[in-house]
Structures are given as structure tokens and as C-alpha cells.
Amino acid sequence: MSVYIDTDLCTGCPDHGESPCEEVCPGDLFFRKDGKAVLREDPDCWDCLACVKACPHQALTVSLPFQISESRQRMFASIKDNLIHWKVVDVSGHTVAEYFQKNRAGKE
């Protein structure tokens, strides 16, 4: 899978010393450039999706590999009311699947 950063949605989280994606990435792959999040080396990504869940603006998504989805779908995550809301969207923007999971970190 590869992480995609929507630069229109990414604010770079200027109110944080480290942005949430920088803070949670176990591979230390994120940094900010020109006020936006940047992924250092996509092949080094562990596919843990911690950054996708941590982004408060839903600016980070993952492209599902062809083994899972032949139609180039993306997966989004948002956290609200102690739940993680996973949403899979096709290239036309239509929701293909949704799943709610308890946020084990207990954070909103």
C-alpha cells in the first residue's frame, strides 16, 4: 500500500511542534516542507496506517493494492467519539465500504 497526501486538505498542523503524522509514524518517515506533510521514502512505509488514523484533516489515505482492490480504491480513517471510522472510496468518490472500530488508544 502507499500513503497518499492530499495537499489541498493537509494543513501541516502548524499548531503542533510535530504534526500528528510525524509523531505517530514508527518509521520516522514524515516531515513538513512548505507547510505540508511529506513522506520521505514511500517504499520504507510499514503500512501500519497510524498516520492515516492520526490525521485530523483526513488528508492522508492509502491506496489499496490490486490484490485487495482491482479498481484503485482508497481507504480513509477518522476518529470521533472513541471510534475509528474506516471508509473505502472508489475512483469516482463513491463509498464502497464502511467500518467502525473502537479506538483502543482512547483518544479522539
Residue pairs with C-beta under 8 A, 6 or more apart in sequence:
1 45
1 47
1 62
1 63
1 64
1 65
2 42
2 45
2 62
2 63
3 39
3 42
3 45
3 51
3 52
3 60
3 61
3 62
4 60
4 61
4 62
4 63
4 74
5 36
5 37
5 38
5 39
5 59
5 60
6 59
6 60
6 61
7 36
7 59
9 57
9 58
9 59
10 36
10 37
10 55
10 57
10 59
10 60
11 35
11 57
11 59
12 19
12 32
12 35
12 36
12 37
13 19
13 20
13 37
13 56
14 35
16 23
19 30
19 32
19 37
20 51
20 54
20 55
20 56
21 30
21 37
21 51
21 54
21 55
21 60
22 30
22 31
22 32
22 37
23 54
24 50
24 51
24 53
24 54
25 50
25 51
26 46
26 48
26 50
27 44
27 45
27 46
29 39
29 40
29 41
29 44
29 45
30 37
30 38
30 39
30 40
30 51
31 37
31 38
31 40
32 38
37 59
37 60
39 45
47 62
49 62
49 75
49 77
51 60
52 60
52 61
52 62
52 75
52 76
52 77
53 77
53 79
53 84
55 77
58 76
58 77
58 78
61 74
61 75
61 76
62 74
62 75
63 72
63 73
63 74
64 72
64 73
64 74
64 75
64 88
69 88
71 90
71 91
72 90
72 91
73 88
73 89
73 90
73 91
73 96
74 88
74 89
75 86
75 87
75 88
75 89
76 86
76 87
76 88
76 89
77 84
77 85
77 86
77 87
78 84
78 85
78 87
79 85
79 103
79 107
79 108
80 108
81 108
82 102
82 103
82 106
82 108
83 100
83 101
83 102
83 103
84 100
84 101
84 102
84 103
85 98
85 99
85 100
86 97
86 98
86 99
86 100
86 101
87 95
87 97
87 98
87 99
88 95
88 96
88 97
88 98
89 95
89 96
90 96
